[in-house]
Amino acid sequence: MTEHSDFDQVSGKTTTGHEWDGIKELNTPLPRWWVITFYLTIVWAIGYWIVYPAWPLLWSHTTGVLNYSSRADVAVELANLEKIRGDKMVALGAAPLAEIEKDPALLALARARGKTVFGDNCAPCHGSGGAGAKGYPNLNDDEWLWGGSLDQIMQTIQFGVRSGHPKAHENAMLAFGKDGVLKKDQIVTVANYVRSLSGLSTSPGYNKSAGAKIFADNCAACHGDNAKGNQELGAPDLTDKIWLYGSDEATLIETISNGRAGVMPTWVGRLDPPTIKALAVYVHSLGGGK
Amino acid sequence: MNKPVNPIDLQLEDDGPLYVAQKKVYPQSVSGTFRRIKWGLMAFCLGVYYLLPFVRWNRGLGAPDQAVLVDLPNSRFYFFFIELWPQEVYYFTGLLIVAAITLFLMNSLGGRIWCGYLCPQTVWTDLFYAVERLIEGDRRERMRKNAARGTMKLQRFSELLLKHSIWLMIAWWTGGAWVLYFNDAPTLVKQLVTFQAPMLAYIWIAILTATTYLLAGFMREQVCVYMCPWPRIQAALTDEWALNVTYKYDHGEKRTSLKKANELRALGESVGDCIDCYQCVAVCPTGIDIRDGAQLDCIQCGLCIDACDTVMTKIGRETRLIGYDNDINIHRRQAGKPPIYRIVRPRTVVYFAMIACVGALMLYALLTRTLLDVNVLHDRNPVAVKLSDGSIRNAYTVRLLNKRGFDRVIAIDIDGPVNATVHVVGVDSVTPERPMIILGRDQTTELRVLVTAPAANNPEKSVPVHFRITDIGLGEVASATDNFVTP
């Protein structure tokens, strides 16, 4: 900085020579330690450019002499995580399905892992707590279309329902109205009959014996003579309080007329076997498992 | 030395800068009552600190046998017969309250007893001064040697080397003792010596070595004057009855030399006992003049009392010209009344009562604390599930704590909705109505518990449900309450 001879009598300091409206600026330089620190940070920044990836290029970027990348760091961390989990997940994969719930440590691991995976993969349809929605079964209750034992749950998770996988559950509710098997009034009659099975009210003037006959001829093949359902065929129990699509007359008429064919994706190949096992245990432990 | 004190100088000191460059203090060695008390307390405090980790306490198989141990990996704190879990940190709150009120009580009785005798800064600084004196000599010698800076001869160099080595050794062992409270002491010592100890132990030792060395070796009284908040808090705690280290100016003034005093006395003029020998200043570890009155920098260690008493004895005058006293008594003496010392006052009684109260409360809590505990958390998503037969089920996460050192069998009973049944996931109990579980010793167990109730019997939206956990063998019972919700 150029030295100015201008001297301020009051403060006993020289001025910078700058003046605005008669006000002069005192020459009070920054403290030396501050200036040195400032220059050191600049030197540091230059070093940083050289050592770490810094400059964007047209289609890539400078990699820096250390070849550092935060993405590689994440990969290492993930690999470490797998290593930490390794033994436990291997133990989970090796344990027989029925034994996992008996072992508190394995149960805790399976539930923790299962909960996470459920949130990532299953929650969009079944809800984050597995409470389901219309057309998507509640996994907390005790009604199971395809069976609620550990093995059956795992089977369903692995291959899904009507998913296109060769081992998937395939059977579907037929479209009795659309396919012309039953007439409109027959459908209304059998819908009322089905409602009566679980103690729900029926429309006035409905013919019970006609309903029973239509049911025995068309529905009993899958749902059973006593309408208790058949898990081999994915046919729900029609006498209980749980209804996947709803129990009102209009919904039942819709179901009988057009059929139902909800899809559950296949998860084998997308999740590793120990994870599917954990998921099965988690769903089973939600409370509805048989 | 015998420069008369100019009151104007004293006045100026108060208006001085907030921070003055450190004036090196060279406290002189002194002997007497308070020095002996200080030696004793120093030996006691250091002894407790350095040796406590090595005290053993038998807690049975599998449990650590260290009397005082902070077991961070297992989240336990062991203190002789007490074993605290993370849920019980409120005992520390109680302990802190008792410690704080004890400080208040000490303060209202005898001023800054903590600062002068028990504060780690005082204890370690005192220890470092002892080492310094042993190697470099007493006050005058040290002043002379430091003044001869730049002409450092081999002997002076080796003196300093020795002093700093010993300081560093003390500091290192101070840091070392600290980490011993967090691990089994004999094992850790072996690991430290063979360089097998965890990195964290070495890092902590390094940190505490550095702080001890810097604070006790170099910063010393600066810590008390500038860093410590206690002198400021002190002003709010003390009262007019508290006994502080006081220069009794009613005895001391007017101060004048021994010879002059005798001459003046012969003439019949009144002279004080103080002969202005500056011994009280020479021995002061914070480098102040107690005769200026009560001041923030004074840590009230009582060494000036010893120094003054020595001089007074030598010249055949009454001792305790400086002593534990207060302004009330000085004024009383000046008015010709006898001094009074009042230990039992409303303030001390209240403090004592508070200590007794909190202490009794803690003792009661400690003696009646349960070794079986239960926490219940209701599932939020979904809060209730309707089953195929129309009954309602709620799920709970039940966390059980077995603080005993052995496994035990407990039964879970519920008391809630009419005809409700309870089921624990993963447990096929031989008694389906009353699930039983084995709780591992000294650990928590988390269970998923399902409570099912027929809907018809429970028309209300929500009813309370009590979980009762009974130890089948010992009969200990723990309980927790939550709600049973109907959708």
Interface residues (C-beta under 8 A of the other chain):
Chain A: E101 K102 P104 L107 A108 R111 G127 S128 G129 G130 A131 N138 N140 D141 D142 E143 D237 D240 K241 I242 S285 L286 G287 G288
Chain B: D379 R380 N381 P382 V385 K386 L387 S388 D389 G390 R393 A395 V425 G426 T445 E446 R448 L450
